Amino acid sequence: MILKNQFALLLFFAIALGSAPMLAQFAPRFRQHDTNQSRGLRLVPADSRPPGASQVSIEVVGSKRIIQSNGIPDHQTGAFPNHGNPNGISQQQYVYRVAAEPKPADRITPLGMQNFGIGVNGIPFDPGAAEWFHGDPRGGWQYEALSGAVPLGIDTNHAHVQPTGAYHYHGLPSGLLKSLKVVRGQHSPIVGWAADGFPIYALYGYQDANNAESEIVELKSSYRLKRGERPRGNGNPGGQYDGTFLADHEFVEGAGDLDECNGRFGVTPDYPEGTYAYYLSDQWPVIPRNFRGEPSSDFDRGGPGQQGPPGGQRRPGFGPPPPRPRR
């Protein structure tokens, strides 16, 4: 409490005096890394039982689809804490509200550092890692969590744990896909919901997006590694483009089946009249990094999975759902 009061006083005087340098020392500091090549991803075996039972509910209320979860997976996980991740899994209080009938926006929205969506088992899809070359987010060289360049203690579900205890997926959620029976030759069921309300599928869909009678194939991303070497000096890492960083990839329209949001318009078993849908892919980005629609603010960083602010007020994504409308 004393430290909180001291910080509040410091903040007050800094604002009053217009002293940005006084607060600069309190800005978040990121870990320093200088590796510029992938070291190969080493996964922790998912052979541990989660700490409790998974609880999740998904229902449509009015114009919103409301997803509530305690953040406990319904499959085995890696051992946490582990060498690359010092955090243990703990229960969360997730409440996400997304559009029940989403519409494409006029322009796509980059993901940034927030959850892309949530699985039908109540575990968030959160592909970004808060790791940058030389610890500098302004430099533009953010590490790809699945490259293995920075050890993050990721398990064979391609997931690990935030300091808040939130277990989350960085890549293909192997345990979830197994439980949903996602297999080659069959169209994927819905594996989750994106923050903009569009459904998320995994890997397999119709070869012809508009023909449910067409062959079922593995849908391919249209992202490719850039060729050549990265720039050097002035905060640039140098080295070959090999997937170590997000910026190592570029979108090549028509190179695969999916668009820059790793999705497409078409028919699915759940939407025979057609919809926009995202697909988790086997190649980068695996989990999409752009939104086709308008993402719900419930997925912003600092909301779900963290303690609410003082006074009982609730941050977006935290706490009970809104009251049901009277019929």
Buried (B, 14 or more C-beta within 10 A) or exposed (E): EEEEEEEEEBEEEBEEEEEEEBEEEEEEEBEEBEBBBBEEBEBBEBEBEBBEEBEBEBEEBEEBBBBBBBBBBBBBBBBBEBEBBEBEBBBBBBBBBBBBEBEBEEEBBEBEEBBBBBBBBBBBBBBBBBBBBBBBBEBEBBBBBBBBBBEBBBBBBBBBBBEBBBBBBBBBBBBBBEBBEBEEEEBBBBBBBBBBBBBBBBBBBBEEBEEBEEEBBBBBBBBBBBEEEBEEEEBBBEBBBBBBBBBBBEBEEEEBBBBBBBBBEBBBBEBEEEBBBBBBBEBBBBBBBBBBBBBBEBBBBEBBBBEEEEEEEBBBBBBEBEEEEEE
